[in-house]
Amino acid sequence: MTVITPESAGWAYSGLRVWDLAPGEDRTLDTGDDELLVLPLSGSCSVTVDGETFRVAGRESVFSRVSDFVYAPRDARVTVTSAGGGRFALPSARCENRLSARYGPAEDVPVELRGAGQAGRQVNNFCTPEAFPYADRLIACEVLTPAGNWSSYPPHKHDEERPGECVLEEIYYFEIGDGPNGPGMGYQRVYGTTDVLKEVRSGDTVLIPHGWHGPSMAAPGYDMYYLNVMAGPAPERAWLICDDPAHAWVRSTWAGQPMDARLPMTSAEGVEGRR
């Protein structure tokens, strides 16, 4: 079980729990000072927030469908129950304002294709400020990267308060597609104030308090998924980034390249619902 709190991470806002529930199991959490989401990675569930219950259809896996989800505010009691069992992500953010519990339908999640060619990827903007304006500080999205492609590229950062950039603590949570002989792998780069090139497998997390991060590299043969969780001190809930000037020019090449034909990888209707 993954448990990342602001205290355990050594920062102030972003958190993540990942729960594996057996069939028929339920688990309860008091949100305290945090707002959070219940996002199925696999399986379906019921989510009860202070006595109000939401039915979440979920999905077979992160590579099968865009999922619905539930938002729960701070100072609430949340119970997740799964009749068939599954894995559930609970991204969270320390916040000040208590908002209303809310259901997020999969059909309302904007699916964005970014990059081009071998930098092509799919972004499910389920809890970005524009797509889901009902959170106080939490920003979250999912990125699916076809095997052999790079995402989070060009490398970028968000660790200064200045025009065009804001401070956001970020968590990457990974799921990697399996191959015929077992689990797959990918790689994550972080540099600047630290220097990390880490092999990542399903269930791994990378914490990014500051510095340049990217690319996220899907090894040939293995599709990559990651959940991004972000929050910070700015009064405005916004995702403002700065590209590494050494590599920002790469964006200018995308206009002349086709999008990877494997994208989009999923939709709210499932893999069969792709274009």
VOPAGU-2260 file (C-alpha; in pm, 1 decimal, decimal comma):
REM VOPAGU-2260
SITE   aa  ch    i         X         Y         Z
SITE  MET   A    0       0,0       0,0       0,0
SITE  THR   A    1     131,2     344,1     -97,8
SITE  VAL   A    2      95,1     623,2     160,2
SITE  ILE   A    3     251,0     961,2      84,8
SITE  THR   A    4     155,7    1254,7     305,3
SITE  PRO   A    5     299,0    1606,6     306,4
SITE  GLU   A    6     476,6    1512,8     628,4
SITE  SER   A    7     633,9    1192,0     494,4
SITE  ALA   A    8     736,7    1366,9     171,8
SITE  GLY   A    9     895,1    1658,7     357,1
SITE  TRP   A   10     682,3    1922,4     189,5
SITE  ALA   A   11     353,4    2101,7     254,7
SITE  TYR   A   12      66,1    2012,0      18,5
SITE  SER   A   13      65,0    1703,5    -210,3
SITE  GLY   A   14     -24,6    1349,9    -104,4
SITE  LEU   A   15    -124,1    1010,3    -244,3
SITE  ARG   A   16    -260,1     682,8    -113,1
SITE  VAL   A   17    -307,9     369,2    -321,9
SITE  TRP   A   18    -539,2     106,8    -175,7
SITE  ASP   A   19    -564,5    -255,5    -287,7
SITE  LEU   A   20    -905,9    -385,3    -177,4
SITE  ALA   A   21   -1006,2    -750,4    -175,6
SITE  PRO   A   22   -1355,2    -844,1    -303,2
SITE  GLY   A   23   -1611,2    -716,1     -56,2
SITE  GLU   A   24   -1355,0    -515,6     142,0
SITE  ASP   A   25   -1411,0    -157,2     252,4
SITE  ARG   A   26   -1177,2     102,9     396,6
SITE  THR   A   27   -1250,5     431,5     573,3
SITE  LEU   A   28   -1045,2     750,3     595,0
SITE  ASP   A   29   -1100,5    1084,9     765,3
SITE  THR   A   30    -972,7    1349,8     526,0
SITE  GLY   A   31    -873,1    1597,3     797,2
SITE  ASP   A   32    -693,8    1895,6     640,6
SITE  ASP   A   33    -684,9    1732,0     294,1
SITE  GLU   A   34    -921,3    1725,9      -1,6
SITE  LEU   A   35    -893,1    1407,8    -208,0
SITE  LEU   A   36   -1018,8    1205,9    -501,8
SITE  VAL   A   37   -1110,1     838,9    -525,2
SITE  LEU   A   38    -989,4     724,6    -868,1
SITE  PRO   A   39   -1016,0     357,4    -970,7
SITE  LEU   A   40    -699,1     217,7   -1126,5
SITE  SER   A   41    -869,6    -120,3   -1160,2
SITE  GLY   A   42   -1212,0    -231,4   -1043,8
SITE  SER   A   43   -1529,9     -49,5    -947,0
SITE  CYS   A   44   -1645,6      80,2    -610,6
SITE  SER   A   45   -1893,1     273,1    -403,5
SITE  VAL   A   46   -1768,7     587,0    -231,5
SITE  THR   A   47   -1954,4     725,3      69,9
SITE  VAL   A   48   -1871,4    1080,2     178,3
SITE  ASP   A   49   -2037,4    1185,7     504,2
SITE  GLY   A   50   -2332,8     956,1     435,4
SITE  GLU   A   51   -2377,5    1038,3      64,5
SITE  THR   A   52   -2295,1     743,4    -162,8
SITE  PHE   A   53   -2162,9     759,6    -519,3
SITE  ARG   A   54   -2141,1     458,4    -753,4
SITE  VAL   A   55   -1816,6     450,1    -953,0
SITE  ALA   A   56   -1803,2     225,5   -1261,3
SITE  GLY   A   57   -1423,2     228,4   -1275,2
SITE  ARG   A   58   -1231,1      20,0   -1527,3
SITE  GLU   A   59   -1049,1    -305,7   -1583,2
SITE  SER   A   60    -710,6    -132,9   -1588,5
SITE  VAL   A   61    -556,7     207,5   -1654,0
SITE  PHE   A   62    -499,4      98,1   -2014,5
SITE  SER   A   63    -861,3      -2,8   -2076,2
SITE  ARG   A   64   -1070,3     310,6   -2016,3
SITE  VAL   A   65   -1089,1     664,5   -1887,7
SITE  SER   A   66   -1246,5     632,1   -1541,4
SITE  ASP   A   67   -1507,8     819,0   -1344,5
SITE  PHE   A   68   -1409,9     938,0    -994,2
SITE  VAL   A   69   -1530,0    1107,9    -675,0
SITE  TYR   A   70   -1410,6    1428,4    -508,0
SITE  ALA   A   71   -1422,6    1445,4    -126,8
SITE  PRO   A   72   -1359,7    1767,3      68,6
SITE  ARG   A   73   -1150,5    1824,8     378,5
SITE  ASP   A   74   -1304,4    1744,6     718,8
SITE  ALA   A   75   -1502,1    1451,3     578,1
SITE  ARG   A   76   -1528,0    1077,8     640,2
SITE  VAL   A   77   -1477,7     870,2     324,9
SITE  THR   A   78   -1552,5     498,7     288,5
SITE  VAL   A   79   -1455,5     305,4     -25,2
SITE  THR   A   80   -1624,7     -32,2     -80,2
SITE  SER   A   81   -1548,8    -264,0    -371,4
SITE  ALA   A   82   -1768,0    -568,2    -431,8
SITE  GLY   A   83   -1525,2    -716,2    -683,9
SITE  GLY   A   84   -1201,8    -577,6    -540,9
SITE  GLY   A   85    -950,4    -354,5    -713,7
SITE  ARG   A   86    -684,3     -87,8    -683,5
SITE  PHE   A   87    -780,0     271,5    -603,6
SITE  ALA   A   88    -572,5     589,0    -604,1
SITE  LEU   A   89    -650,6     867,5    -356,3
SITE  PRO   A   90    -454,9    1176,8    -464,3
SITE  SER   A   91    -483,7    1457,7    -210,0
SITE  ALA   A   92    -389,2    1815,9    -129,5
SITE  ARG   A   93    -366,6    2005,7     196,9
SITE  CYS   A   94    -619,5    2288,0     167,1
SITE  GLU   A   95    -810,7    2558,1     352,7
SITE  ASN   A   96   -1160,8    2563,5     202,6
SITE  ARG   A   97   -1423,4    2292,9     252,3
SITE  LEU   A   98   -1611,8    2238,4     -73,6
SITE  SER   A   99   -1886,5    1991,5    -170,7
SITE  ALA   A  100   -1846,6    1621,6    -245,8
SITE  ARG   A  101   -1892,9    1559,9    -616,4
SITE  TYR   A  102   -1903,8    1280,0    -875,8
SITE  GLY   A  103   -1690,9    1317,8   -1189,6
SITE  PRO   A  104   -1828,7    1123,3   -1491,0
SITE  ALA   A  105   -1578,5     964,2   -1727,1
SITE  GLU   A  106   -1763,8    1120,0   -2020,4
SITE  ASP   A  107   -1674,5    1468,6   -1888,5
SITE  VAL   A  108   -1298,1    1402,4   -1871,9
SITE  PRO   A  109   -1117,2    1591,4   -2153,1
SITE  VAL   A  110    -874,7    1364,8   -2339,8
SITE  GLU   A  111    -585,2    1563,2   -2484,7
SITE  LEU   A  112    -316,2    1447,1   -2726,6
SITE  ARG   A  113      16,2    1621,4   -2668,7
SITE  GLY   A  114     340,2    1623,4   -2861,5
SITE  ALA   A  115     387,2    1437,5   -3189,8
SITE  GLY   A  116     578,3    1142,5   -3330,5
SITE  GLN   A  117     781,6     969,2   -3058,9
SITE  ALA   A  118     686,9    1243,7   -2813,4
SITE  GLY   A  119     315,1    1171,0   -2860,3
SITE  ARG   A  120     110,0    1090,8   -2550,3
SITE  GLN   A  121    -244,9    1102,1   -2415,8
SITE  VAL   A  122    -341,2    1319,3   -2118,3
SITE  ASN   A  123    -665,9    1259,5   -1928,4
SITE  ASN   A  124    -734,0    1597,0   -1765,2
SITE  PHE   A  125    -981,2    1471,6   -1507,3
SITE  CYS   A  126    -885,3    1710,9   -1224,7
SITE  THR   A  127    -713,8    2003,6   -1392,5
SITE  PRO   A  128    -840,6    2353,7   -1309,6
SITE  GLU   A  129   -1018,5    2403,4   -1641,6
SITE  ALA   A  130   -1178,4    2056,9   -1653,6
SITE  PHE   A  131   -1274,2    2022,1   -1286,3
SITE  PRO   A  132   -1304,3    2360,9   -1115,1
SITE  TYR   A  133   -1455,1    2210,2    -798,9
SITE  ALA   A  134   -1133,7    2155,0    -598,5
SITE  ASP   A  135    -949,7    2400,1    -374,9
SITE  ARG   A  136    -581,6    2320,0    -443,1
SITE  LEU   A  137    -557,2    1970,9    -592,4
SITE  ILE   A  138    -448,9    1925,4    -955,1
SITE  ALA   A  139    -432,1    1573,7   -1102,5
SITE  CYS   A  140    -416,7    1415,8   -1446,1
SITE  GLU   A  141    -326,7    1084,0   -1609,3
SITE  VAL   A  142     -72,5    1037,7   -1888,1
SITE  LEU   A  143     -59,7     733,2   -2117,6
SITE  THR   A  144     255,2     692,4   -2325,1
SITE  PRO   A  145     276,9     430,9   -2601,7
SITE  ALA   A  146     569,0     188,7   -2588,5
SITE  GLY   A  147     892,9     351,7   -2707,6
SITE  ASN   A  148     768,3     711,1   -2668,3
SITE  TRP   A  149     880,5     991,3   -2437,1
SITE  SER   A  150     642,2    1208,7   -2237,6
SITE  SER   A  151     687,8    1492,8   -1987,4
SITE  TYR   A  152     903,3    1627,5   -2267,3
SITE  PRO   A  153    1061,6    1878,6   -2312,2
SITE  PRO   A  154    1175,1    1868,9   -1949,3
SITE  HIS   A  155    1006,9    2136,7   -1741,0
SITE  LYS   A  156     978,4    2269,1   -1387,5
SITE  HIS   A  157     734,8    2451,5   -1159,7
SITE  ASP   A  158     925,3    2558,3    -849,8
SITE  GLU   A  159     923,9    2940,6    -863,4
SITE  GLU   A  160     651,9    3199,4    -821,4
SITE  ARG   A  161     693,6    3429,2   -1123,1
SITE  PRO   A  162     500,9    3520,8   -1438,1
SITE  GLY   A  163     425,5    3200,5   -1629,7
SITE  GLU   A  164     536,0    2965,8   -1350,8
SITE  CYS   A  165     408,0    2861,8   -1008,7
SITE  VAL   A  166     524,2    2639,7    -723,7
SITE  LEU   A  167     374,5    2289,6    -736,8
SITE  GLU   A  168     491,4    1982,5    -547,1
SITE  GLU   A  169     442,7    1681,0    -774,7
SITE  ILE   A  170     401,6    1306,0    -735,3
SITE  TYR   A  171     433,7    1061,8   -1025,3
SITE  TYR   A  172     266,4     721,8    -970,8
SITE  PHE   A  173     341,6     461,0   -1240,4
SITE  GLU   A  174     171,9     157,8   -1393,1
SITE  ILE   A  175     361,5     -19,0   -1672,8
SITE  GLY   A  176     210,6    -261,1   -1923,5
SITE  ASP   A  177     315,4    -624,8   -1906,2
SITE  GLY   A  178     501,3    -809,7   -2179,6
SITE  PRO   A  179     473,7   -1176,7   -2278,1
SITE  ASN   A  180     737,2   -1270,5   -2019,7
SITE  GLY   A  181     626,2   -1056,0   -1727,8
SITE  PRO   A  182     614,9    -700,1   -1595,9
SITE  GLY   A  183     748,1    -411,6   -1801,5
SITE  MET   A  184     959,4    -111,0   -1707,4
SITE  GLY   A  185    1020,4     253,2   -1790,5
SITE  TYR   A  186    1247,5     536,9   -1679,6
SITE  GLN   A  187    1204,4     878,5   -1516,2
SITE  ARG   A  188    1454,1    1166,0   -1527,2
SITE  VAL   A  189    1478,5    1446,7   -1268,2
SITE  TYR   A  190    1768,3    1695,0   -1259,7
SITE  GLY   A  191    1877,0    2040,5   -1153,9
SITE  THR   A  192    1897,3    2056,9    -776,0
SITE  THR   A  193    1912,4    1675,5    -775,0
SITE  ASP   A  194    2017,5    1415,9   -1033,3
SITE  VAL   A  195    1794,3    1110,3   -1079,0
SITE  LEU   A  196    1751,5     858,1   -1359,4
SITE  LYS   A  197    1525,6     593,6   -1210,3
SITE  GLU   A  198    1387,0     270,6   -1347,6
SITE  VAL   A  199    1014,7     259,7   -1271,7
SITE  ARG   A  200     774,7     -33,1   -1259,2
SITE  SER   A  201     408,4     -70,1   -1168,4
SITE  GLY   A  202     339,2      75,1    -825,1
SITE  ASP   A  203     650,3     294,6    -813,0
SITE  THR   A  204     633,5     663,1    -722,2
SITE  VAL   A  205     871,7     952,2    -785,9
SITE  LEU   A  206     852,0    1268,9    -573,8
SITE  ILE   A  207     946,2    1598,8    -736,5
SITE  PRO   A  208     967,1    1892,0    -492,6
SITE  HIS   A  209    1166,7    2107,7    -736,3
SITE  GLY   A  210    1393,1    2098,4   -1042,2
SITE  TRP   A  211    1358,2    1993,2   -1404,4
SITE  HIS   A  212    1167,4    1669,9   -1465,7
SITE  GLY   A  213    1131,2    1469,6   -1782,0
SITE  PRO   A  214    1141,6    1279,5   -1992,3
SITE  SER   A  215     926,3     991,9   -1872,8
SITE  MET   A  216    1044,9     713,0   -2101,1
SITE  ALA   A  217     829,4     415,4   -2201,2
SITE  ALA   A  218    1065,8     132,2   -2291,5
SITE  PRO   A  219    1001,1     -33,7   -2629,9
SITE  GLY   A  220     742,7    -307,5   -2583,1
SITE  TYR   A  221     583,3    -159,2   -2272,0
SITE  ASP   A  222     312,6     106,5   -2254,7
SITE  MET   A  223     346,9     351,1   -1965,0
SITE  TYR   A  224      81,9     511,9   -1743,4
SITE  TYR   A  225     140,0     767,3   -1473,9
SITE  LEU   A  226     -82,3     964,8   -1241,6
SITE  ASN   A  227      37,2    1319,8   -1170,5
SITE  VAL   A  228     -62,6    1475,4    -836,2
SITE  MET   A  229      17,1    1844,3    -779,9
SITE  ALA   A  230     -55,7    2114,7    -524,8
SITE  GLY   A  231     115,7    2427,4    -401,5
SITE  PRO   A  232      88,4    2752,3    -207,6
SITE  ALA   A  233     -35,0    2988,3    -480,0
SITE  PRO   A  234    -380,0    3138,2    -415,6
SITE  GLU   A  235    -477,5    3055,1    -773,8
SITE  ARG   A  236    -516,3    2686,2    -861,2
SITE  ALA   A  237    -313,9    2678,0   -1183,8
SITE  TRP   A  238     -62,0    2462,2   -1370,6
SITE  LEU   A  239     208,8    2700,2   -1491,9
SITE  ILE   A  240     540,4    2553,0   -1608,7
SITE  CYS   A  241     873,7    2655,8   -1754,3
SITE  ASP   A  242    1049,0    2440,9   -2016,0
SITE  ASP   A  243    1422,6    2378,3   -1985,4
SITE  PRO   A  244    1560,1    2640,8   -2230,3
SITE  ALA   A  245    1812,1    2388,6   -2363,6
SITE  HIS   A  246    1533,0    2166,4   -2494,4
SITE  ALA   A  247    1231,6    2394,0   -2541,9
SITE  TRP   A  248    1299,7    2411,2   -2918,7
SITE  VAL   A  249    1167,6    2056,0   -2954,5
SITE  ARG   A  250     809,9    2186,7   -2930,6
SITE  SER   A  251     859,4    2376,9   -3258,0
SITE  THR   A  252     918,5    2049,2   -3444,7
SITE  TRP   A  253     581,4    1897,0   -3358,2
SITE  ALA   A  254     384,4    2099,6   -3612,5
SITE  GLY   A  255     548,7    1909,6   -3895,9
SITE  GLN   A  256     507,9    1562,2   -3747,1
SITE  PRO   A  257     200,7    1335,6   -3741,3
SITE  MET   A  258      53,6    1220,3   -3412,8
SITE  ASP   A  259     143,0     863,5   -3317,6
SITE  ALA   A  260    -122,0     641,0   -3478,7
SITE  ARG   A  261    -161,5     445,6   -3153,4
SITE  LEU   A  262    -316,6     752,5   -2989,6
SITE  PRO   A  263    -555,4     796,6   -2826,6
SITE  MET   A  264    -500,8     473,3   -2635,4
SITE  THR   A  265    -831,2     489,8   -2442,8
SITE  SER   A  266   -1153,4     686,4   -2407,9
SITE  ALA   A  267   -1455,0     696,1   -2176,6
SITE  GLU   A  268   -1605,5     421,1   -2397,0
SITE  GLY   A  269   -1295,9     202,9   -2355,9
SITE  VAL   A  270   -1029,5      90,6   -2600,4
SITE  GLU   A  271   -1299,2      18,9   -2861,3
SITE  GLY   A  272   -1410,6     380,5   -2836,7
SITE  ARG   A  273   -1085,8     522,7   -2971,7
SITE  ARG   A  274   -1093,1     714,9   -3296,9
